Amino acid sequence: MRTVALLWAPLLFLAAAAAYADQSALNPVVRQETIDRTICVPGYATGVRPATSYTNGVKQMYFQRAQLNPRLAQAYELDHIIPLALGGHPRNLDNLALQIREGENGAKRKDRIEEKLQCLVCSGQVTLATAQRDILEDWQAAYHRYARVKCRRR
């Protein structure tokens, strides 16, 4: 299972980078000047998150395309490459990818840096564009860069 995840990581990165280059992975409503009305409003991500009927279908499609064993589905989640909390597009397939849940490359770990970056953006410590770029290019490096930065909430 780890081998499969390692094989897919470079492909997911290339797809994500291509999507970001044409901005389709981004929610056009979320820009630096709108963060106080969008991502910095409590509950924003929950409000724009697609229904599970949509995400389960996409996850199943990705599993079929990757020819992964469906019994492994519980070990993966459908991840927003650029998180909703940082202005990622909720439904665009260019912003969705399978991600293993546990471990060093896992979604649970990525969730922590997503929350930290959202706080840093909303407190004005990091720009939205910087946070989006950092999480897209190498979220693990972003984790190490920002994990110990104290967020100064307004």
C-alpha positions in Angstrom: 0.0 0.0 0.0 2.8 2.4 0.8 4.5 1.6 -2.6 1.3 2.6 -4.4 1.1 5.9 -2.5 4.7 6.6 -3.3 4.2 5.9 -7.0 1.2 8.2 -7.2 2.7 11.1 -5.3 4.7 12.5 -8.3 1.8 12.2 -10.6 -0.5 14.0 -8.2 2.0 16.7 -7.8 2.3 17.2 -11.6 -1.5 17.3 -12.0 -1.8 19.8 -9.1 0.9 22.0 -10.5 -0.7 22.1 -13.9 -4.1 22.9 -12.3 -2.6 25.7 -10.2 -0.9 27.2 -13.3 -4.2 27.8 -15.0 -6.0 28.7 -11.7 -8.7 26.1 -12.1 -7.8 24.6 -8.7 -8.7 27.9 -7.0 -12.1 29.2 -6.0 -12.4 32.5 -7.9 -14.5 34.0 -5.1 -11.5 33.7 -2.7 -8.9 36.4 -3.2 -6.6 38.3 -0.8 -9.2 41.2 -0.7 -12.1 38.8 0.1 -10.6 36.6 2.8 -12.5 38.5 5.6 -15.8 37.5 3.9 -14.7 34.0 2.9 -12.0 31.8 4.4 -11.7 33.8 7.6 -15.3 33.4 8.4 -15.8 30.6 10.9 -17.5 27.6 9.1 -16.6 28.8 5.6 -15.0 25.5 4.5 -17.9 23.5 5.9 -20.3 25.7 4.0 -18.6 25.2 0.6 -17.6 21.5 1.1 -19.2 19.3 -1.6 -21.8 16.7 -0.5 -20.5 13.3 0.2 -22.6 12.0 -2.7 -20.3 14.0 -5.0 -17.0 13.3 -3.2 -17.7 9.5 -2.8 -18.3 9.3 -6.6 -15.1 11.1 -7.4 -13.2 8.9 -5.0 -14.6 5.8 -6.6 -13.7 7.1 -10.0 -10.1 7.9 -9.0 -9.8 4.4 -7.4 -10.9 2.9 -10.7 -8.5 5.0 -12.8 -5.6 4.1 -10.5 -6.7 0.5 -10.5 -6.5 0.4 -6.7 -8.2 -2.3 -4.7 -11.5 -1.0 -3.6 -11.0 -2.6 -0.2 -8.3 0.0 0.4 -10.8 2.9 0.1 -11.0 3.4 3.9 -7.3 4.0 4.0 -7.6 7.0 1.6 -9.6 10.2 1.5 -10.4 12.6 -1.3 -8.2 15.5 -0.6 -8.5 19.1 -1.8 -5.0 19.8 -3.0 -5.4 23.4 -2.2 -7.6 23.2 0.8 -11.0 24.9 1.0 -9.7 26.9 4.0 -7.1 28.4 1.7 -9.4 29.1 -1.3 -9.2 25.8 -3.1 -12.0 25.1 -5.5 -14.6 22.8 -3.8 -15.6 20.7 -6.8 -13.1 21.1 -9.6 -11.4 17.7 -10.3 -8.1 19.6 -10.8 -8.2 20.3 -7.1 -9.1 16.8 -5.9 -6.8 13.8 -5.4 -6.6 10.6 -3.4 -4.5 10.9 -0.3 -3.6 8.2 2.2 -5.1 9.1 5.7 -2.3 8.0 8.0 1.4 8.4 8.2 4.0 10.9 7.3 2.4 11.6 3.9 -1.1 11.3 5.3 -4.1 13.6 5.2 -4.3 13.9 9.0 -0.8 15.5 9.0 -1.6 17.7 6.0 -4.8 18.9 7.8 -2.7 20.3 10.6 -0.7 22.6 8.3 -3.8 23.6 6.4 -5.3 24.9 9.7 -2.1 26.6 10.6 -1.8 28.3 7.2 -5.4 29.5 7.4 -4.8 31.1 10.7 -1.6 32.7 9.4 -3.4 34.1 6.4 -6.4 35.3 8.4 -4.0 37.0 10.9 -2.1 38.8 8.1 1.1 36.9 8.8 1.2 35.2 5.4 -0.5 36.2 2.2 -3.1 33.9 0.6 -1.0 33.5 -2.5 2.0 32.4 -0.5 0.0 29.9 1.5 -1.5 28.4 -1.6 1.8 28.2 -3.4 3.6 26.7 -0.3 0.9 24.0 0.3 0.8 23.1 -3.4 4.5 23.0 -4.1 5.5 20.9 -1.1 3.0 20.7 1.8 5.6 18.7 3.9 8.1 21.5 3.6 5.4 24.0 4.5 4.6 21.9 7.5 8.2 22.2 8.7 8.4 25.9 7.8 5.2 27.0 9.6 4.5 24.4 12.2 6.2 26.3 15.0 5.2 29.7 13.9 2.9 31.3 16.4 -0.4 32.5 14.9 -1.4 35.9 16.2 -5.2 35.8 15.8 -6.9 39.2 15.5 
